[in-house]
């Protein structure tokens, strides 16, 4: 999911650091870096949110007009939930365990995404105007 944010006046480096703290708080292994257009975070392997793949967060733009993109990147060869006919066939052949595991991973991702966006909203409130503070130092 991607959100476009305007008129925030947020120091994007501080904002990205705060997003990194979100992943650390939830015991993800995370790597943060700078890109040509902004910042990117890759996070995986949390004992609290067992998602099927890793999370990619990008922050691009400037202090007053930027986007935050939050997405699940699945390992190569991993497929989404099977179509209905395949579900029945898989279940009949004993593959119900794998289908249940995939459904639980999808549920964990949805819960993580909701938690993440709530954190983003709170962080933006606390950092509003921080770009102006950084330029005065």
C-alpha positions as CSV (number, residue, x, y, z in Angstrom):
1,X,0.0,0.0,0.0
2,X,1.2,3.5,-0.8
3,X,0.3,6.7,0.9
4,X,1.0,10.2,-0.4
5,X,1.6,12.8,2.3
6,X,1.6,16.5,1.8
7,X,2.2,19.7,3.9
8,X,4.0,17.7,6.6
9,X,7.3,19.6,6.9
10,X,9.0,16.4,8.1
11,X,12.7,15.6,8.2
12,X,12.7,12.5,6.1
13,X,15.9,11.1,7.6
14,X,14.4,11.3,11.1
15,X,11.1,9.9,9.9
16,X,13.0,6.9,8.3
17,X,14.9,6.4,11.5
18,X,11.6,6.3,13.4
19,X,10.3,3.7,10.9
20,X,13.5,1.6,11.5
21,X,12.6,1.8,15.3
22,X,9.2,0.4,14.5
23,X,10.8,-2.7,12.9
24,X,13.3,-3.0,15.8
25,X,10.5,-2.8,18.3
26,X,8.8,-5.8,16.7
27,X,12.1,-7.8,16.5
28,X,12.6,-7.7,12.7
29,X,16.0,-8.0,11.1
30,X,16.0,-4.7,9.2
31,X,18.4,-2.9,6.9
32,X,18.0,0.8,6.1
33,X,19.6,2.7,3.3
34,X,19.5,5.8,1.2
35,X,18.4,5.8,-2.5
36,X,18.5,8.4,-5.2
37,X,15.0,9.5,-4.4
38,X,14.8,8.9,-0.7
39,X,15.1,6.0,1.7
40,X,14.4,2.3,1.8
41,X,14.0,-0.3,4.6
42,X,14.0,-4.1,4.1
43,X,12.7,-6.1,7.1
44,X,12.3,-9.8,7.7
45,X,12.2,-12.6,10.2
46,X,10.1,-11.3,13.1
47,X,8.9,-13.8,15.7
48,X,5.8,-11.6,16.2
49,X,4.7,-11.3,12.5
50,X,5.4,-14.4,10.5
51,X,5.0,-13.1,7.0
52,X,5.8,-15.1,3.9
53,X,8.7,-13.0,2.5
54,X,10.1,-9.7,3.6
55,X,8.8,-6.2,4.0
56,X,10.0,-3.3,1.8
57,X,9.3,0.3,2.9
58,X,10.3,3.2,0.7
59,X,10.1,6.9,1.6
60,X,10.5,9.2,-1.4
61,X,10.0,12.9,-2.1
62,X,10.8,16.0,-0.1
63,X,9.9,17.3,3.4
64,X,6.5,18.7,2.3
65,X,5.4,16.2,-0.4
66,X,6.4,12.6,-0.1
67,X,5.2,9.0,-0.4
68,X,5.5,6.0,1.9
69,X,5.2,2.6,0.2
70,X,4.8,-0.5,2.3
71,X,4.8,-3.8,0.5
72,X,5.3,-7.5,1.0
73,X,7.9,-9.0,-1.3
74,X,7.6,-12.8,-1.6
75,X,10.5,-15.1,-2.2
76,X,10.9,-16.1,-5.8
77,X,8.8,-19.1,-6.7
78,X,6.3,-18.3,-4.0
79,X,2.8,-18.0,-5.2
80,X,-0.3,-16.4,-3.9
81,X,-3.3,-18.2,-2.5
82,X,-4.4,-20.9,-4.9
83,X,-7.6,-20.5,-7.0
84,X,-10.7,-22.2,-5.7
85,X,-10.4,-25.5,-7.8
86,X,-6.8,-25.9,-6.7
87,X,-7.7,-25.4,-3.1
88,X,-10.0,-28.3,-3.0
89,X,-7.5,-30.5,-4.8
90,X,-4.7,-29.5,-2.5
91,X,-6.8,-30.1,0.6
92,X,-7.9,-33.5,-0.6
93,X,-4.2,-34.5,-1.2
94,X,-3.1,-33.5,2.2
95,X,-1.8,-30.0,1.3
96,X,-4.2,-28.3,3.8
97,X,-1.3,-27.6,6.1
98,X,0.5,-25.5,3.5
99,X,-2.7,-23.6,2.6
100,X,-3.4,-22.9,6.3
101,X,0.2,-21.7,6.7
102,X,-0.2,-19.3,3.8
103,X,-3.5,-18.0,5.1
104,X,-1.9,-17.4,8.5
105,X,1.0,-15.5,6.9
106,X,-1.5,-13.3,4.9
107,X,-3.3,-12.6,8.2
108,X,0.0,-11.7,9.9
109,X,0.8,-9.3,7.0
110,X,-2.5,-7.5,7.3
111,X,-2.1,-7.1,11.0
112,X,1.5,-5.8,10.5
113,X,0.3,-3.4,7.8
114,X,-2.4,-2.0,10.1
115,X,0.0,-1.6,13.0
116,X,2.6,0.1,10.7
117,X,0.2,2.7,9.3
118,X,-1.0,3.6,12.8
119,X,2.6,4.0,13.8
120,X,3.2,6.2,10.8
121,X,0.3,8.5,11.7
122,X,1.6,8.9,15.3
123,X,5.2,9.4,14.1
124,X,4.1,12.1,11.6
125,X,2.3,14.0,14.4
126,X,5.4,14.0,16.6
127,X,7.7,15.0,13.7
128,X,5.5,17.6,12.1
129,X,7.7,20.7,11.4
130,X,10.9,18.7,12.1
131,X,12.4,19.7,8.7
132,X,12.4,23.3,9.8
133,X,14.1,22.4,13.1
134,X,16.8,20.5,11.3
135,X,17.6,23.4,9.0
136,X,18.1,25.8,11.9
137,X,20.8,23.7,13.6
